[in-house]
Amino acid sequence: MKRSTERILTTHVGSLARADSLISLLRLKEYGQPYDREELARLVRETVTDVVRKQVAAGIDIVTDGEQGKASFFGYIVERFSGFQRKPAAPGKESRPRAAGREYLAFPDYYAWSERIAEPFGGRSGSRGHGVDTCTGPVSYRGHEAVQADIDNLKVAIKGQPHVEVFMPAIAASYVASTFSNEYYPPTRSTSRPYPTPCAKSTRRLSTPDLFSNSTIRAWSPIT
């Protein structure tokens, strides 16, 4: 890992804006509807190259792929992990899977506002109107082909582009454990391994202050 020894190195974390043509295909894929796989792969390659170029032009030292190949912040978990299933949402929970969360309940006005301003720009603020992602069985990683495609696209994109380092952002394991519905792992109140092991192994670079928070520790028992 590079350090800011001579100057402060710049980076960012999270998704970057996607082209409308890419969003439409990503959503078809996420919703389980027919889509052109070759066209999606081509668009992802092109947009990753484009966002890397724009990051370099803006002076970013440590660049990312902008999560261009992912439809949302966490929706790809169902695709890349076994043990998760997208189930119909309970009445009243169609667009607010986090509505039972303590923070959501404490600041309802803020979340209503954030969802309202995100809508015109294609944002969903956590909306899962097409279902709720739920843990229904043993969790294991199966997204090797998909993550390899992400790596390959980023390797091509950084060729010839001046940069200090590169990384790919991914959903924090703590977020999965504390946010996704769980119907398989029994709850526990004391464990030093608060989430299924495969979730941890898939997160190579961790930057999440709530990784060992009480809410996460209580979420799921570890795999033994």
Contacts in CASP RR format, 6 or more apart in sequence:
PFRMAT RR
TARGET T0000
AUTHOR 0000-0000-0000
METHOD contacts of the structure
MODEL  1
MKRSTERILTTHVGSLARADSLISLLRLKEYGQPYDREELARLVRETVTD
VVRKQVAAGIDIVTDGEQGKASFFGYIVERFSGFQRKPAAPGKESRPRAA
GREYLAFPDYYAWSERIAEPFGGRSGSRGHGVDTCTGPVSYRGHEAVQAD
IDNLKVAIKGQPHVEVFMPAIAASYVASTFSNEYYPPTRSTSRPYPTPCA
KSTRRLSTPDLFSNSTIRAWSPIT
1 165 0 8 1.000
2 9 0 8 1.000
2 61 0 8 1.000
2 62 0 8 1.000
2 164 0 8 1.000
2 165 0 8 1.000
3 9 0 8 1.000
9 61 0 8 1.000
9 62 0 8 1.000
9 164 0 8 1.000
9 165 0 8 1.000
10 59 0 8 1.000
10 60 0 8 1.000
10 61 0 8 1.000
10 62 0 8 1.000
11 60 0 8 1.000
11 61 0 8 1.000
11 62 0 8 1.000
11 63 0 8 1.000
11 64 0 8 1.000
11 165 0 8 1.000
12 55 0 8 1.000
12 60 0 8 1.000
12 64 0 8 1.000
13 64 0 8 1.000
13 169 0 8 1.000
13 207 0 8 1.000
14 64 0 8 1.000
14 66 0 8 1.000
14 67 0 8 1.000
14 169 0 8 1.000
15 66 0 8 1.000
15 67 0 8 1.000
15 70 0 8 1.000
15 73 0 8 1.000
15 169 0 8 1.000
16 51 0 8 1.000
16 64 0 8 1.000
16 66 0 8 1.000
16 67 0 8 1.000
16 68 0 8 1.000
18 26 0 8 1.000
18 47 0 8 1.000
18 68 0 8 1.000
19 43 0 8 1.000
19 47 0 8 1.000
21 43 0 8 1.000
22 40 0 8 1.000
22 43 0 8 1.000
22 44 0 8 1.000
22 47 0 8 1.000
22 68 0 8 1.000
22 69 0 8 1.000
23 71 0 8 1.000
23 122 0 8 1.000
25 35 0 8 1.000
25 36 0 8 1.000
25 39 0 8 1.000
25 40 0 8 1.000
25 43 0 8 1.000
26 40 0 8 1.000
26 69 0 8 1.000
26 70 0 8 1.000
26 71 0 8 1.000
27 71 0 8 1.000
28 34 0 8 1.000
28 35 0 8 1.000
29 35 0 8 1.000
29 40 0 8 1.000
29 71 0 8 1.000
30 71 0 8 1.000
30 72 0 8 1.000
30 75 0 8 1.000
30 76 0 8 1.000
30 79 0 8 1.000
30 130 0 8 1.000
31 130 0 8 1.000
41 149 0 8 1.000
44 68 0 8 1.000
44 69 0 8 1.000
44 149 0 8 1.000
44 153 0 8 1.000
45 153 0 8 1.000
45 156 0 8 1.000
47 68 0 8 1.000
47 69 0 8 1.000
48 65 0 8 1.000
48 66 0 8 1.000
48 68 0 8 1.000
48 69 0 8 1.000
48 153 0 8 1.000
48 154 0 8 1.000
48 156 0 8 1.000
48 157 0 8 1.000
49 153 0 8 1.000
49 156 0 8 1.000
49 157 0 8 1.000
51 65 0 8 1.000
51 66 0 8 1.000
51 68 0 8 1.000
51 157 0 8 1.000
52 63 0 8 1.000
52 65 0 8 1.000
52 154 0 8 1.000
52 157 0 8 1.000
52 158 0 8 1.000
52 161 0 8 1.000
52 163 0 8 1.000
53 157 0 8 1.000
53 161 0 8 1.000
55 63 0 8 1.000
55 64 0 8 1.000
56 63 0 8 1.000
56 161 0 8 1.000
56 162 0 8 1.000
56 163 0 8 1.000
60 163 0 8 1.000
61 163 0 8 1.000
61 164 0 8 1.000
61 165 0 8 1.000
62 163 0 8 1.000
62 164 0 8 1.000
62 165 0 8 1.000
62 166 0 8 1.000
62 167 0 8 1.000
63 158 0 8 1.000
63 161 0 8 1.000
63 163 0 8 1.000
63 165 0 8 1.000
63 166 0 8 1.000
64 154 0 8 1.000
64 166 0 8 1.000
64 167 0 8 1.000
64 168 0 8 1.000
64 169 0 8 1.000
65 150 0 8 1.000
65 153 0 8 1.000
65 154 0 8 1.000
65 157 0 8 1.000
65 168 0 8 1.000
66 169 0 8 1.000
67 168 0 8 1.000
67 169 0 8 1.000
68 153 0 8 1.000
69 150 0 8 1.000
69 153 0 8 1.000
70 76 0 8 1.000
72 124 0 8 1.000
72 126 0 8 1.000
73 126 0 8 1.000
73 171 0 8 1.000
74 133 0 8 1.000
74 171 0 8 1.000
74 175 0 8 1.000
74 176 0 8 1.000
74 179 0 8 1.000
74 180 0 8 1.000
75 133 0 8 1.000
76 146 0 8 1.000
76 171 0 8 1.000
77 84 0 8 1.000
77 133 0 8 1.000
77 171 0 8 1.000
77 176 0 8 1.000
77 180 0 8 1.000
78 84 0 8 1.000
78 85 0 8 1.000
78 86 0 8 1.000
78 133 0 8 1.000
79 143 0 8 1.000
79 146 0 8 1.000
80 141 0 8 1.000
80 142 0 8 1.000
80 143 0 8 1.000
80 146 0 8 1.000
80 147 0 8 1.000
80 202 0 8 1.000
81 139 0 8 1.000
81 140 0 8 1.000
81 141 0 8 1.000
81 142 0 8 1.000
81 143 0 8 1.000
81 198 0 8 1.000
81 199 0 8 1.000
81 202 0 8 1.000
82 137 0 8 1.000
82 138 0 8 1.000
82 139 0 8 1.000
82 140 0 8 1.000
82 141 0 8 1.000
82 142 0 8 1.000
83 135 0 8 1.000
83 136 0 8 1.000
83 137 0 8 1.000
83 138 0 8 1.000
83 139 0 8 1.000
83 140 0 8 1.000
83 184 0 8 1.000
84 133 0 8 1.000
84 134 0 8 1.000
84 135 0 8 1.000
84 136 0 8 1.000
84 139 0 8 1.000
84 180 0 8 1.000
85 133 0 8 1.000
85 134 0 8 1.000
85 136 0 8 1.000
86 130 0 8 1.000
86 131 0 8 1.000
86 132 0 8 1.000
86 133 0 8 1.000
86 134 0 8 1.000
87 131 0 8 1.000
87 132 0 8 1.000
87 133 0 8 1.000
87 134 0 8 1.000
87 136 0 8 1.000
87 181 0 8 1.000
88 131 0 8 1.000
88 132 0 8 1.000
89 97 0 8 1.000
89 128 0 8 1.000
89 129 0 8 1.000
89 131 0 8 1.000
89 132 0 8 1.000
90 132 0 8 1.000
92 99 0 8 1.000
93 99 0 8 1.000
93 132 0 8 1.000
94 128 0 8 1.000
94 129 0 8 1.000
94 131 0 8 1.000
95 115 0 8 1.000
95 124 0 8 1.000
95 126 0 8 1.000
95 127 0 8 1.000
95 128 0 8 1.000
95 129 0 8 1.000
96 104 0 8 1.000
96 111 0 8 1.000
96 126 0 8 1.000
96 127 0 8 1.000
97 126 0 8 1.000
97 128 0 8 1.000
97 132 0 8 1.000
97 133 0 8 1.000
97 179 0 8 1.000
97 181 0 8 1.000
98 104 0 8 1.000
98 126 0 8 1.000
98 179 0 8 1.000
99 105 0 8 1.000
102 215 0 8 1.000
104 111 0 8 1.000
111 125 0 8 1.000
114 125 0 8 1.000
115 124 0 8 1.000
115 125 0 8 1.000
115 127 0 8 1.000
118 124 0 8 1.000
118 125 0 8 1.000
132 181 0 8 1.000
133 180 0 8 1.000
133 181 0 8 1.000
134 180 0 8 1.000
134 181 0 8 1.000
134 182 0 8 1.000
134 183 0 8 1.000
135 180 0 8 1.000
135 181 0 8 1.000
135 182 0 8 1.000
135 183 0 8 1.000
135 184 0 8 1.000
135 185 0 8 1.000
135 220 0 8 1.000
136 183 0 8 1.000
136 184 0 8 1.000
137 183 0 8 1.000
137 184 0 8 1.000
138 184 0 8 1.000
138 196 0 8 1.000
138 223 0 8 1.000
139 196 0 8 1.000
139 198 0 8 1.000
139 199 0 8 1.000
139 223 0 8 1.000
140 198 0 8 1.000
141 198 0 8 1.000
141 201 0 8 1.000
141 202 0 8 1.000
147 202 0 8 1.000
150 168 0 8 1.000
151 168 0 8 1.000
154 166 0 8 1.000
154 168 0 8 1.000
158 166 0 8 1.000
167 205 0 8 1.000
170 202 0 8 1.000
170 203 0 8 1.000
170 204 0 8 1.000
170 205 0 8 1.000
171 203 0 8 1.000
172 203 0 8 1.000
172 206 0 8 1.000
172 207 0 8 1.000
172 208 0 8 1.000
172 210 0 8 1.000
172 211 0 8 1.000
173 195 0 8 1.000
173 199 0 8 1.000
173 200 0 8 1.000
173 202 0 8 1.000
173 203 0 8 1.000
173 206 0 8 1.000
173 208 0 8 1.000
173 211 0 8 1.000
174 194 0 8 1.000
174 195 0 8 1.000
174 208 0 8 1.000
174 210 0 8 1.000
174 211 0 8 1.000
174 212 0 8 1.000
174 213 0 8 1.000
174 216 0 8 1.000
175 208 0 8 1.000
176 195 0 8 1.000
176 199 0 8 1.000
177 194 0 8 1.000
177 195 0 8 1.000
177 196 0 8 1.000
177 199 0 8 1.000
177 216 0 8 1.000
177 219 0 8 1.000
177 220 0 8 1.000
178 210 0 8 1.000
178 213 0 8 1.000
178 215 0 8 1.000
178 216 0 8 1.000
178 219 0 8 1.000
182 219 0 8 1.000
182 220 0 8 1.000
185 196 0 8 1.000
185 220 0 8 1.000
185 221 0 8 1.000
186 221 0 8 1.000
187 218 0 8 1.000
187 219 0 8 1.000
187 220 0 8 1.000
187 221 0 8 1.000
188 217 0 8 1.000
188 218 0 8 1.000
188 220 0 8 1.000
188 221 0 8 1.000
189 217 0 8 1.000
189 218 0 8 1.000
190 217 0 8 1.000
191 217 0 8 1.000
191 221 0 8 1.000
191 222 0 8 1.000
192 212 0 8 1.000
193 200 0 8 1.000
193 222 0 8 1.000
194 211 0 8 1.000
194 212 0 8 1.000
194 216 0 8 1.000
194 217 0 8 1.000
194 218 0 8 1.000
194 219 0 8 1.000
194 220 0 8 1.000
194 222 0 8 1.000
195 216 0 8 1.000
195 219 0 8 1.000
195 220 0 8 1.000
195 222 0 8 1.000
196 220 0 8 1.000
196 222 0 8 1.000
196 223 0 8 1.000
197 222 0 8 1.000
197 223 0 8 1.000
198 223 0 8 1.000
210 216 0 8 1.000
END
